[in-house]
Every structure is written in C-alpha cells, then in structure tokens.
Amino acid sequence: MSFESFVSSVQQLLPAERIITDDFRCFALGGDASCSALKPRAVLRINSEFEMSAVMRLARTHQVSLTFRGAGTSLSGQATGGSVLIQLTSAWNGHKVEPLGERVHLQPAVTCNEVNRLLAPYGRKLAMRVEPPAIATVGGLVANGALEIQGARLILADGSVVDSRDEQSVADFRLSQAELLAQLAELRREIVADAELVQEIQSDSAQQSRAGYRLQAFIAYEDPLEILFQLIAGSEGTLGFISEVAVATVDLPRHQAAVIAGFNLKTDYLNLVGSLQGFDLQRAEMIDASAIPAFKPQHELPVFAQQLNADGCLAFLEFRADTAQALQSDIDRFTAWLADSDCVGFSEFYQGASGISQCHSLASSLVNSVVAQRMAGTTPIYQSYAVPDTDFEPAFMQIKQWLTEFCCAGSLAWGDVTTGRIGFVVCPSFSSEADSESFVQFRQQVVALVQAAGGCLAADYGVGRLNAVAMQGIASNKKNSLLRALKSLLDPDCILNPGVILEDEGQPFQVSFKATPVVNAKIDACTGCGLCESVCVGRGLEFSARQKIAVYREIETRKEQKRELPKYWEDQFKTLALDSCVTTGLCQQVCPMGINTGQLVVSLRAIHNYRYQRLAWGCARHFAALSSWARGSLQLLTSLQRLFGAERVEAFSRRIRRLTGDRTPLLLSTTPGRSRPVYARNELINLGKENTVVYWPSCISQTFGKALADDRENIPAVVQRVLKKADLNVVHPQPTRGLCCGQTLAKKGFEAAGEHMLEELIAALWDISSAGRYPVLADTSACSLRVKQRALERGIHLYDSSEFIDKFLLNRLKLNPEEQQVAVHVTCSTRKLQAEASFYRVLNRLAPRWVEPEGIDCCGYSNEKGFVYPELSEQALKGLPAELKGCVYGVSNSRTCEIGLSRHSGLTYYSLFELLDRHSEALSEAHR
C-alpha cells in the first residue's frame, strides 16, 4: 500500500475542498506552537465521527500514519507529523450541560472559554486553569491529560467506536473486543503483582505527572474498559481518538485572593511557603528575578520588584476561603505572616476573578517579556519537571546555572515548591547541527539531575516528540516496557502519532527542530503560539497571523539560500495572506510578543502594489470627485433595487462575481444607498463664542446612507441634529467633502498617498479648531483610530463618537432610556482606542438592557473588505443570530461594520448617535 492509494481512497469519502495535498498549504497548516519542524504530506478536515472512523480504517489498511490537531497550541510536538494531519471542522462544536451544571458533555472542538461561558450561569467552571483559554480546545486538553473525564466516546485505531455512557454500546464493545479487554485485564494483574512498578506509578501520580499513559488507571480500576478510557485520555492521540467527553465541573471560587511578594533569596521563599499553615493555598509559584529587567513597562511592576537582587525571586501566592469574612481574616493573617518574613516587600491583595486574572496575567507577562527579548533567530522551548520538595532548591539552582551557561538571552526558570514543579524556557538556535547538539546535551544534564533526585517529567506541556526520550530516560525499564506494550496492544500498526510519547529505540533526543530565520524585525519575535487565531476573522478561509509569518519566513529563507521556490507559492501567498487580511491589528492585542502582523501585510502589499502608485496618488488628490462618483454608484444601486428588487440585484451581483473570478464586489440586498454629504461653506469662527465643537464627518458616513429596507438616516444629519439639540455650536473642517484620513490607501500599501491625505486632514482640523482650542468629533471609529494620535501630537483633541457622547453630550440632554433589549458590537478600532469604557457608559445610560455577543471580535468588514471578500464577514459573524435572542435592534459605531452586522444578524444596527437621537431631548432652559 502507498500514501497515494490512501489519498485516492479518501477522495471517495471526503469532498475535494477538505483534502489538502499541495505542499504550500500543507506547510502553512502543518506548523504549530512547538519546536518540531515536521510538516504533513496531506491535511484532512474531518466533519463527523463517521468520516473519522472511516479515515482511521483507511489509514490502517494503507499503513499511513495520522496526527490529530486541536488548536495547534501544544508546545512539545505532539500535534505535528510528517504524514497526514487531521483537523476538525466547526461541526465538532457540540455541547450539553447537565442540570445544575455539575457535568458537561463536550465535543473536541469546543474551546475552554466557550465551556466556561456555558457553565457561568450555573456558577461552575472547568476544574483546570487552562492557558490559553481563548483557543485551547477540549480535544487538546483531554489528549494532553489536562482534564479528568467521567465518560467518553472513543474511536480506536481499527475504527471501532465505544461510548462509556451508552449501555448498549458498552455491551456490544465487550463482545466485539473481548480479546483486547482480556489482554488489558492480564496487564493489570501483572502490574498490581509488581510492587516496585506500582510504587513507581504511584510516585509519578503523587507528583501529578502527566508523562506517559495514565498507568494509575491499572491500580485505581479493575474493569478493563474503564482502564481503556482512562488510558486514551492523556495519550496525546497515540492510542485512539476521543470524539466526545463527559467532564465534571467545579464551583466558581467566590472568595479568593492573591498577593505578589519579593525575596532576595529563594531560600526565604521556601521558608515562607513551608511555614504557611491553615490556608487553602491554590498557588505558590515563584519566578526568577532575572525576568524583571526585561519586563515592559517597568512601572506596572510593584516598586519592590525592581529592588530585588539577581538571586531573588517574585512569589505569586493565591488562596481561597469559604466566606468573605474568612477571606478577610486570611488576608489579615497573611499580611502579618509576610510582614514577619524575610520578603523585601509585597503587593496589595488581588481579589475576585478580575484581580486573580490580573495577577495571572502579570506572571505570564514576566515570562513572555523574557522570551520577547531573546536573540533573533532562536526558538523558545518550554519544559517542566517535578522533584521531591527536599530536592527542590538545589535542583532549581542547578538548572538556573545551566540555563545561564547555555543561553544568556531568553532563558528563565520558575517553580512551585508545593507541587515540586520546576519549569523553564530556554531559547536555543537550531540554525546548525552544533546548536541542536548543544541543546541535546543540556537536556541530558537536566534529565540526569531529575532522575538522580527521584523526580519525573511533569509534562505540563505534554510529552510529545520533544520529551519522549527524556521521559524514557527517567522512567524504569519496566515502566518503559509497559508503555510500549500498551502501544502495541491498542495501535499494533503504529499509525496513530508515531514518535509521540514513545520515541524510536536507539534514537535518543532525535527531534526535527524548527529553525527561526531572521527575516523581518516586525515579526522575528513570533514563536508560533497561535493565540492570534482566537481573534482572526479569516481563520479557516485564509491564513492566520502565525501561518502568514511561517510561510513568509520560508519564502524569504528559500530566496536567501537560492533554493527552489515555485511561483505558485508566491501567488498563493498573495491571495491567502495579503489580499484578504483585514489588517485590524487585533492579533497584536492577544500576541504575547506584541506583534502586529497587519503591519507586515501592509509593508508587503506596498511591494506588490507598487505599480499602482500613480493611481493611488490620483485618488488622493481628487478624493472629492471620487467620493461623488461612489455616491452616484450607490444611488444607481438603489434605483436598480427599487426597479428589480434588492434580492434579485444581489443574485445578479453574485453571478457577476463568479464570472469575474471574485474580482468584483458583492452588492448585498442590505447594501445602503448614498448618503447626503455635509455641504459646509467656509466658516468664520467667533473665538468668543461658547460651546463650539468641530464635527468631522468621515468619508464613510458621507458616502453610505440608508438601505432600501431599513429606517435609518444619514449619519451626518443625525449627528448635527443631536449637537443642535445639545445647544452646541457646530463647525466643520474645509473642504468637508474632500477630506479623508487616507486609511484605505495606507492599508493597501500606498503609505505616502495615505500620509498626504492624513496631513491635509490634520491641517484642516488645526485651522478649524482654532489651533486645538475646540474639541473635534469623529463619527467613525476606524478613522478615529488612525487620526487620534497624530492629532494629539499637534495639540488637537479628537474624540471618537462614544468618547464624545460620554464626555460632552450625556449631561447636556434629557435621556429617555430604551426599555427593550438591544445588541451591541464594540468595533476592533474602539478596543484599540481603549474607548470601550466610554462606549459601555453611554450604553448604560441609553440602553441598559444591552447584550454583547461572545466571540465576535471583528465583523470582517474593515472598510471595503466586506464587499470584496464577503466570505470574511460570513465567517466572522456566522454565530451571531444565535447570540441575539430577544434583541430588537443593534448598536455600533462604524457604518461599514453596521452593514455586515445587519446582514448577518437579521437585525438593523444603528449608530450610537442614532440611539442617542431617539432617546434624548433638549434640556429645558431652566436646566441648561
């Protein structure tokens, strides 16, 4: 049998769009957060349990290996493979919460955040604190041993299926797999009869090690079927596939507190933690003080942290209590304990969920700051081991010394003496064999140290490929033989994730390490962690931020090394990475390294679009005429919609789009007609006149009016009506119809033309605001984001609509709040402006019964993107209607975003100013 025959068989099972075999997309999709360089030959997107079972049977028939992928955030290479990579579609997103929320049934594609959101109304959550919660999936968590299961539905390597929650399924499985279960029962008898092996298994379990299969199941259970379920959970995809799990939940902690303390000696930290009695201590982690100089900005750290010496550490201590009174009592006792200890200083106590989250975020930021400052071209590798508490300090100090000797930049150690955990990150370069060999030697030293101390591989980041031999080096020969026997029993043909957990014998520490080439300062710090994918609107349609970076690195490396680079690689990169990217920069907000991949995309667009520079400058210099043409086109669209019907015009537009290869914009039935622009003449400002404001209507607001079927008004008219109602004197920059911030041109790579338009706008705002004396109102959030900082540098005080309403209008109007429930979308530009607080304050005054859908970070419109790439908006907003039950309309603060939101929600979305206009009236003379 061959790989080609396997693909041929799969083509009879799956549609072509879910079978990816070209090396370009396989390269992009094959990478993950680990240091493994393996890339698949094919990627299959599986939609159902039937398909999964069939693919596993075909793989066994054709002797082709499979690797299962969740979110791709695993750090040890367990989700990479060199043959066939299995990805799950969104169809695997099923969930069911049992009454009272004490147990939840989940399919593998559900994320940790989604589960906790489902459980929140019950006052429950998942038992484990998972990082990163926004993207980590249940399938990955269970496979890596991070979740305890109470039931599951499994698919074994031969394609057979069993559900532990279904009596008939269990009975059928006991008959069809009687020999397998008998062999598991025999293994159990051998294990429990071996006191030495039992002691080793129990020692690893006591140290909470996740390394290897859950052998504790042989001791804890007698039923071989229950043992089977426990073994596959935590097997990292090497023994079978888990298609659904039942997971127990825990109460949300209502009374918890955390504190950060600084110590000049790690012995002082150990003495303090060892003396703590009577506290429900949840965490006692310390981070080496070498992280502190790398942390930015320094002022966010407690003052005492900046005074620690090189041998010191920061301790993050967290505890809980049953009642608020008991918690306060514990805080008082804890404060006294710290005051009497040898700590240099300690922070205020963080309380509640938000406070604990802030403390966790600070600890994570310390580690990320060190990684961000590693040498260019190095790759971060995360490790965790467990040692007995008596060996904790010497082991920690020895590992720290080796880290310093091995790599000065980008290495850091942390630990928790209560669990014996020692974790560290080291950032080697894998650009040569010597670099790889140096890292292997370092690893061997650590393994020998842990083994001598009677410790184990903690595998908090999984065993994977990276730690397979490390685990086997620490474990006894008996345990290693048992692990191999289990693999042979459940996956005799070794088709499931070969090389994960169990490395090939005689090949110590052989991992295909992923090099990190230095290609562009904008993205050189990228570790490929994948957190960007949690906010990427095009994920699944185009490349995510980390995939763009990975492919860009490979293309540039091949060019530099003069290696073969097929032309279709560059063509596909332009299509899947550059043309469709919305460049909102949301990825920067969640990226631990602070990378804005949109900036890279814009710089590459500048290269690709260079030949259109003259056209861009023509648009910039004649923008007023261009705007008039756009409004005329929208007026024509409205006429056609009236004549033929909006739905028929959309259908015709779709046909034209298909005929032109998706090169023409899609004219939806909800696409609005023309707006009426502001025709303001040159205005002379009376410097003595009070309450003057400058209103700059964006080109978007002056172009897009109301759709045929809605009851909206032109935004400039509404804004001016509200300002007049508030008794404000309104002036406009000149020429009103020819001013634009230039954002659209700049995002396409025409930075000089966009900068020219921005400078024209700033100059006009400076003149009309009387050199910054009067506040400026911008009615579109994306435009506010581009202009605000530049305006501030010139002394102009520019406000986005939410900020302006919050600061200047709410107290100048009589408000009549909306009584019904409304939907809310805070645009990505508003978030980057850090103006959410203003937005929410306005909503609380105008429409207190508002609902903000979960998981809708960006609508996918991004100026014109929603028209030219409508699939992006469809992808971004596909779950919107289900989130808006009971809402009568929606509210946002960007006209193009409102177009997409209205289309995909079934509601009409209004601007914040329209909401204010509907629910306010002028104050009486007596109250002004």
Secondary structure, DSSP 8 states (H G I E B T S, - for coil): --HHHHHHHHHTTS-GGGEE--HHHHHHHH--SSSB----SEEEEE-SHHHHHHHHHHHHHHT--EEEESSS--SSSTT--SSEEEEE-GGG--EEE-GGGSEEEE-TT-BHHHHHHHHGGGTEEESS--SSTTT-BHHHHHHTT-S-EEEEEEEETTS-EEETT-HHHHHHHHHHTHHHHHHHHHHHHHHHT-HHHHHHHHHHHHTT---SS-THHHHH---HHHHHHHHHTTSTTSSEEEEEEEEEEEE--SSEEEEEEEESSHHHHHHHHHH--S-EEEEEEEEEGGGGGG-SSGGGS-GGGGG--TT-EEEEEEEE-SSHHHHHHHHHHHHHHHHHSS-SEE---EEHHHHHHHHHHHHHHHHHHHHHTS-TT---EEEEEE--GGGHHHHHHHHHHHHHHH-SSS-EEEEETTTTEEEEEE----SSHHHHHHHHHHHHHHHHHHHHTT-EE--TT--TTTTHHHHHHHS-HHHHHHHHHHHHHH-TT--BSTTSSS--TT-TT---B-------TTTTT-----GGGGS-TTBTTB--HHHHHHHHHHHHHHHHTT----HHHHHHHIIIIIIT-----HHHHH-TT---HHHHHHHHHHHHTGGGHHHHHHHHHTHHHHHHHHHHHHHHHHHHHHHH-HHHHHHHHHHHHHHTTS-S----TT---B------------TT-SSEEEEE--HHHHHB---TTS----HHHHHHHHHHHTT-EEE--SSGGG----HHHHHTT-HHHHHHHHHHHHHHHHHHTTTTTS-EEES-HHHHHHHHHHHHHTT--EEEHHHHIIIIIGGGEEE----S-EEE---HHHHHTT-HHHHHHHHHHH-SSEE--TT----S-TTTHHHH-HHHHHHHTTTHHHH-TT---EEES-HHHHHHHHHHHSS-EEEHHHHHHHTEEE--GGG-
